[in-house]
Amino acid sequence: MNIKSKIEAQQRVDQINQFQKELQILEKENIVTLEKTQYTNIQNYHKSLITKLISTFDIDSNHHKKQLSLGMKIASFLGALGLSASVFFLFYQFWGVLSTTIQVIILVITPIITLIVAMYLSKKEKTSYFSKIFGLLSFVCFVLNISMLGQIFNITPSPNALLIWSIFALLLAYAINARLLLAFAILSFSAFLSAKIGTWSGMYWIGFGERPEHFLPVAILLFFISFVKHYRYDGFDVIYRVFGMIIFFLPVLILSNWGIISYLNLDKDYIEAMYQMIGFSMSALMIWFGIKKNLSDVVNTGNIFFTIFLYTKFFDWWWDWMPKYIFFFLIGLSALIVLFVFKKLRLSVIENDEKVLS
């Protein structure tokens, strides 16, 4: 059994379930008939394999268990957000009545305690729902730790705090296999690197968001990191890819409409036209790349941004002078054209698959 991650294990179990359903149909249609011994051997093998995968990776063996697991994920996510918000407002509610010594002790101890609990639970439970809740709590407490200690001791604000938050969230994400913490690590690191690029250009670091081009290097870096193998970490590669694409396309979208905030010393109309071309070409390239590499997350994200760029241009070109019923008719017509193009792409993919099988 060469299965290294929970995602691969779940895919294998789903494949077995689909095989069993298809086998029942084939037997019912008298396409194939297995001998009793063969049928029993297959059933025993699948049963043994599923049992082993469940004990190793704690996956869902059927559709009903998948639905329950989804509900548990949503509940744990909402619980983590609720408890984190509660801790945040609790700090600010009673902070003023505490002495400086008690404040420092609370700030130092709280993230350590929640971190220990998160690590303990990650070792004890297979599902890791509770460990992820305490992991997010630990991260929130750590963020409060750095920011509040800075206020207490009057430390000059620095982008280095963002780097520290990012490192802590990244290490914790890999320690307890938490994609949400990885997302926070990526956002913190993106803000840090963008702020540093801003300071290198002579800008005060807090204003890094005024120049969207600051985010482009980190977006490219994240996208390439996503292709590093993450065998033991479910969905981490998808988080890197999707956030890399979002962090790339959002600045491009902003610059395609407000070229005046670009670093480029060109007429704003040229800048906007250039970034519009980049947006269209790169989103189309991502769709092609995602189809070629069978990466649905890349295809979906590329589709979303291609549509946004397309409809943004429609609005710029036609909204002010065109009757609204014609405008929305053209929107609908363009959607049908896009649908036709994707249908052609789908047919070409199917034809290629058939050639490979033959």
C-alpha positions, 0 to 999 in steps of 0.5 A: 500500500503506497499511500502517503496522505489522507487525501490519497487514502480518501480517494482510494476508498472512494474508488473502491466504493465506485468500483463496487457499485459499478460491479453490481451494475455489470453483474445485473446487466450480465456483462460479467459474472465473478465466481464466488471465490473471486467475489469473496476475495475482492470483498475481503481485500477491500474490507481489509484495506478500508479498515487499515486506511481508516485506522491509519488516516481516519477517513470516511468510508461512505457518503454519510460519514463524509457529510458528518465530517463536513459538519464537524469541520464547519463546527470546529471552524466556527468554534475556533473563530468564536473562541478566538474572538472571545479571547480577543475581546476579553483581553480588551475588556479587562486589560485596563484594570490589571497591573503591568506585571500581571499583563505581561504574565498573562501575555507570555503564559496564554499562548504557551498554554494553548500551544501545549494543549494543541500539541497534546491533542494533535498526538491524542486525536486522529481527527485533529478537530480540537487541536486545530481549535486550540492551535488557532487560539494559540496563534491569536494569543501570540498575535495579542502577545506581540502587539500588546507587549509592544504597546506596554513597553512603547516599542516602535511598530515594525513589519518584523512583527508580521514575520514573527506571526508568520513563522509561528503560524507556519510552524504550528500549521505543519505541527498540527496539520492545520490549513487555516493556520497556513493561510494566516501564515501566508497572509502575514508573510505576504504583508511582511514581504510587501512592507519590506519591499515598500521600505526598500523603495523609500516608503514608510512600511505601514503604507505598503498596501498603497502600491499593489505591485509589492505583492507580486513577488510573494505571489509568484513565490507561493505558487512555486512553493505549492509544487513542493511535495506535501505528502503528510499535509492534506491540501497544503499545496492547494492553499499555497497555489490558490493564495498565490493566485489570489495575491497575484490577480487582485493587485493586477485587477486593481492596477488594471483600473487604477494605473496611477498607483503603479510604480511604472513611470508611464501614462496611466492608460498605458499602465491599465491596458498593460495590466488588463492584458496581463490579467487576461493572459495569465488567467487564461494561462492558468486555466490551460495549465490547470487542465493540462496538469489536472489541477481543479483548484488552478482551473477554478481560480483562473476561471473566476479571475478571467470572468472578473476581468472580462466583466470589468471591461464590459462595465468600463466599455458599455455601462455608461452609454448602452441601454441596460437591457442590451448590456445584460443581454451581452453579459448573458451572450458572453457567458454562453460563448465562454460556455461553448469554449469550455465545452470544446475544451472538455471534448478535446480533453475527453478525446485525448483521454480516449486516445490514451486508453486506446 
